[in-house]
Amino acid sequence: MKTLNSQTHISFKLDSGESVSSFGMNMIRQMNNENILDTAQVEIDGSETIVCRTEGLDSIESIKERLTLGERRNLVIGLSNLINSFAENSFLNKEFIVLDADKIFLSPEDGHAKFAVLPLVANNAGSFGREWLERLYKYLKEIVLIGDIDADADLRDLKEKVESIAGNHDYLTNELFDLCRFISTRFNNFQYSKPENASKKSKNIEVKLAYDGQYGRFALFIVKNGFVIGNDDSCDGKILFNGAISRKHGEVYIEDGECFYEDLGSANHSGLNGQVLNAGEKVRIQNGDVLRLADMDLRVEIVESAG
């Protein structure tokens, strides 16, 4: 699996021997869990790819040296919530939760921990469970439980639990399972510590244009106001494989919690829900709408978020 990080997304491009569990992906979407990064399954260059939205979040890799006590606590609370949520669903495995520092995030607004969850079809199910437990052990030891945590009784007890496990390959699997159970029970339903510098939440929206048709599957994540779509390299949303798309075909705007689209004089026109749009016509687009660019129909997906 190849991983690509950008300022707004993290992408997991699967190798030829890996595949996504479509059922698992659907279950994760239905959960709408606050601790899971917004996730989409797309096809890029013929390869299955999972894309997670990270815009506005802080990567643990970039801030782990200055994590506050409250933030360390939030990282364990978020993981506990996920483990317990997955335990209630026999179709989801905790092994789907990625525990690498550069793939775990904190929201600076509310302090929630956000994890990438990859519902892959496992080819090595016999050993995968222990491998994940070993990553859990290292995640706690190397990221969460460093520095002075004595002021937090729960983290202090967790650290003692981790330190009681031998730091080599001889530690027993049941000790690791016991560590996982400790997290899921001790930190279950705890309240997050809100960041001291958290700004007041305001209503915001996240917009995605999803395509699934003759050209494959992909999604455009609208990450800025004035998001230009076309087949020119200067566009924010590039559609380079379809000659019917104009160099600068259309533009998406996000204003006061609402989303709008404007055709920029495209040769093959734009449409909304079957109605052809005039060049320069700015129309509101809503969740569930179908936006047509030349011969491509893109489904509009809009969700409210805190921003």
C-alpha positions in Angstrom: 0.0 0.0 0.0 1.3 3.5 -0.9 0.3 6.5 1.2 0.2 10.1 0.1 -0.3 13.0 2.5 -1.4 16.4 1.4 -2.6 19.5 3.3 -6.2 18.4 3.0 -6.3 14.6 2.4 -4.4 11.4 3.0 -4.7 8.8 0.3 -4.1 5.0 0.6 -3.4 3.5 -2.8 -3.8 -0.3 -2.6 -1.4 -2.8 -4.0 -2.6 -5.5 -6.5 -3.0 -8.1 -3.8 -5.2 -5.8 -1.6 -8.9 -5.0 -1.9 -11.5 -3.0 0.0 -14.4 -4.6 1.7 -17.3 -2.7 0.1 -19.6 -4.0 2.9 -17.1 -2.8 5.5 -16.9 0.6 3.8 -20.7 1.0 3.8 -20.9 0.0 7.5 -18.3 2.6 8.4 -20.2 5.3 6.5 -23.4 4.4 8.3 -21.7 4.6 11.7 -21.0 8.4 11.1 -18.5 8.1 14.0 -16.9 11.3 15.1 -13.6 9.5 15.6 -13.3 8.3 12.0 -11.9 10.6 9.2 -14.3 11.4 6.5 -13.6 8.6 4.0 -14.3 7.8 0.3 -13.4 4.9 -1.9 -12.2 6.0 -5.4 -10.2 4.6 -8.3 -7.1 6.5 -9.3 -5.0 5.4 -12.3 -6.8 2.0 -12.2 -6.0 1.3 -8.6 -8.4 1.2 -5.7 -7.7 4.1 -3.4 -9.1 5.1 0.0 -9.1 8.9 0.5 -9.5 10.5 4.0 -10.2 14.2 4.5 -7.8 15.8 7.0 -8.3 19.5 6.2 -8.2 21.7 9.4 -6.8 18.8 11.5 -3.5 18.5 13.3 -1.4 15.4 12.5 0.0 13.7 15.6 3.3 13.2 13.8 3.7 17.0 13.5 2.7 17.8 17.1 3.6 14.7 19.2 6.6 16.5 20.9 4.2 19.2 22.3 1.1 17.2 23.0 -0.7 18.4 26.1 -1.9 16.1 28.8 -5.5 16.7 27.7 -4.6 15.8 24.1 -2.9 12.6 25.1 -6.0 11.7 27.1 -8.2 12.5 24.0 -6.1 10.1 21.9 -6.9 7.3 24.2 -10.6 8.2 24.6 -11.0 8.3 20.8 -9.4 4.9 20.4 -11.6 3.5 23.2 -14.7 4.8 21.5 -13.7 3.2 18.2 -12.9 -0.1 19.8 -16.2 -0.3 21.6 -18.2 0.8 18.5 -16.5 -1.9 16.4 -17.1 -4.5 19.1 -20.9 -3.9 18.7 -20.6 -4.8 15.0 -19.5 -8.3 14.0 -18.6 -7.1 10.5 -16.0 -4.5 11.6 -12.6 -5.4 13.0 -10.5 -3.2 15.2 -7.6 -4.1 12.9 -9.1 -1.7 10.4 -8.0 1.2 12.7 -4.6 2.7 11.6 -2.3 3.5 14.5 0.6 5.3 12.7 1.3 8.8 14.0 1.2 10.5 10.6 -2.3 9.0 10.0 -3.9 10.0 13.3 -5.2 13.5 13.8 -6.6 15.9 16.5 -9.3 18.5 15.9 -8.1 21.9 17.2 -11.7 22.9 17.5 -13.1 20.2 19.9 -10.1 18.0 20.7 -11.6 14.9 19.1 -9.1 12.3 17.9 -9.6 11.2 14.3 -8.4 7.9 12.9 -8.0 6.5 9.4 -10.1 3.3 9.1 -9.2 1.0 6.3 -11.7 -1.9 5.8 -9.5 -4.2 3.8 -10.0 -7.8 3.0 -7.3 -9.4 5.1 -5.1 -12.1 3.4 -3.3 -13.0 6.6 -6.1 -13.1 9.1 -4.2 -15.6 11.3 -1.5 -13.2 12.4 -3.1 -9.9 11.7 -4.8 -9.6 15.1 -1.5 -9.9 17.0 0.2 -7.5 14.6 -2.4 -4.8 15.4 -2.1 -5.4 19.1 1.7 -4.9 18.8 1.1 -1.6 17.0 -1.3 -0.6 19.8 1.4 -1.3 22.3 3.9 0.8 20.4 1.4 3.6 19.8 0.8 4.0 23.5 4.4 3.7 24.5 5.9 5.9 21.9 3.2 8.6 21.3 0.6 8.8 24.1 2.5 7.9 27.3 5.6 10.0 27.0 6.5 13.0 29.2 4.9 13.7 32.6 1.4 12.2 32.9 1.3 11.8 36.6 -1.4 14.4 37.0 -3.9 12.2 35.2 -4.7 9.1 37.2 -6.2 7.2 34.3 -3.2 7.7 32.0 -0.9 6.9 34.9 -2.6 3.6 35.4 -2.5 2.9 31.7 1.2 3.6 31.7 1.8 1.1 34.5 -0.2 -1.4 32.4 2.0 -0.8 29.4 5.2 -0.9 31.4 4.2 -4.2 32.9 4.4 -5.8 29.5 7.9 -6.8 28.4 9.2 -4.6 25.6 10.3 -7.4 23.4 8.7 -10.1 21.1 8.3 -12.5 24.0 5.3 -10.8 25.5 2.2 -12.8 25.4 -0.8 -12.2 23.2 -3.2 -12.4 26.1 -1.3 -9.5 27.8 -1.9 -7.4 24.7 -5.6 -8.4 24.6 -5.8 -7.4 28.3 -4.3 -4.0 27.4 -6.9 -3.5 24.7 -9.7 -4.4 27.2 -8.3 -2.0 29.7 -8.5 0.9 27.2 -12.0 -0.1 26.1 -13.4 -0.3 29.6 -11.5 2.4 31.6 -11.9 5.2 29.0 -15.3 4.3 27.8 -17.8 7.2 27.4 -15.3 9.7 28.8 -15.7 13.4 27.9 -13.1 15.0 25.7 -10.8 17.7 27.0 -11.5 20.7 24.9 -8.4 22.6 23.7 -7.7 25.7 25.6 -7.3 27.8 22.5 -10.3 26.3 20.7 -12.2 28.9 18.7 -16.0 29.1 18.8 -17.6 26.7 16.3 -19.4 28.0 13.3 -21.5 26.1 10.9 -19.6 25.0 7.9 -20.1 22.5 5.1 -17.9 19.9 3.4 -18.6 19.3 -0.3 -17.7 16.4 -2.5 -18.5 15.7 -6.1 -18.5 11.9 -6.7 -18.3 10.3 -10.1 -19.0 6.6 -11.0 -19.4 6.0 -14.7 -17.7 5.0 -18.0 -14.5 6.9 -17.0 -14.1 5.0 -13.7 -14.7 6.3 -10.2 -13.3 9.4 -8.5 -14.3 12.3 -6.3 -13.5 16.0 -6.2 -13.3 17.4 -2.7 -14.1 21.1 -2.7 -11.4 22.4 -0.4 -11.6 26.2 -1.1 -14.1 28.9 -2.2 -13.7 29.4 -5.9 -12.8 25.8 -6.8 -12.2 25.7 -10.6 -12.9 22.4 -12.4 -11.4 21.7 -15.9 -8.7 19.9 -17.9 -6.1 22.6 -17.5 -3.2 22.0 -15.1 -4.0 25.2 -13.3 -7.4 24.0 -12.2 -8.1 23.0 -8.6 -10.1 20.0 -9.7 -8.4 18.5 -12.8 -10.2 16.1 -15.1 -7.5 15.5 -17.6 -8.7 12.2 -19.2 -11.9 13.6 -20.8 -11.5 15.8 -23.8 -15.1 16.9 -23.6 -14.3 18.9 -20.4 -13.2 22.5 -21.2 -9.9 23.9 -19.9 -11.9 25.8 -17.3 -15.3 24.2 -17.3 -17.0 25.5 -14.1 -16.4 26.9 -10.6 -17.7 25.9 -7.2 -18.3 28.5 -4.5 -19.0 28.0 -0.8 -20.6 31.1 0.8 -22.2 31.4 4.2 -22.7 27.6 4.6 -24.2 27.2 1.1 -22.7 25.8 -2.1 -23.0 27.3 -5.7 -21.8 26.3 -9.1 -21.1 28.5 -12.1 -20.5 27.4 -15.7 -17.4 29.3 -17.1 -18.5 29.2 -20.7 -17.7 25.6 -21.3 -17.9 24.2 -24.9 -20.0 21.2 -23.9 -22.0 22.9 -21.2 -23.0 22.1 -17.6 -26.3 21.0 -16.2 -28.0 20.5 -12.9 -30.6 17.8 -12.3 -31.3 17.6 -16.1 -31.5 21.3 -16.7 -28.8 22.9 -19.0 -27.1 25.9 -17.4 -26.2 29.0 -19.2 -22.6 30.3 -19.2 -22.1 32.6 -16.3 -25.2 31.3 -14.5 -24.6 30.8 -10.8 -26.9 28.2 -9.2 -27.2 26.7 -5.7 -26.3 23.1 -5.5 -27.5 20.9 -2.7 -26.9 17.4 -1.2 -28.1 14.7 -3.6 -28.1 17.0 -6.7 -26.6 15.7 -10.0 -24.2 18.1 -11.6 -23.4 17.3 -15.2 -20.1 18.4 -16.8 -20.2 17.7 -20.5 -21.0 13.9 -20.6 -20.1 13.3 -16.9 -22.7 13.2 -14.1 -21.3 14.0 -10.6 -23.3 13.4 -7.5 -23.2 16.3 -5.0 -22.5 15.2 -1.4 -22.7 17.9 1.3 -22.4 17.5 5.0 -22.4 20.0 7.8 -19.3 20.2 10.0 -17.8 22.4 12.6 -15.4 24.9 11.1 
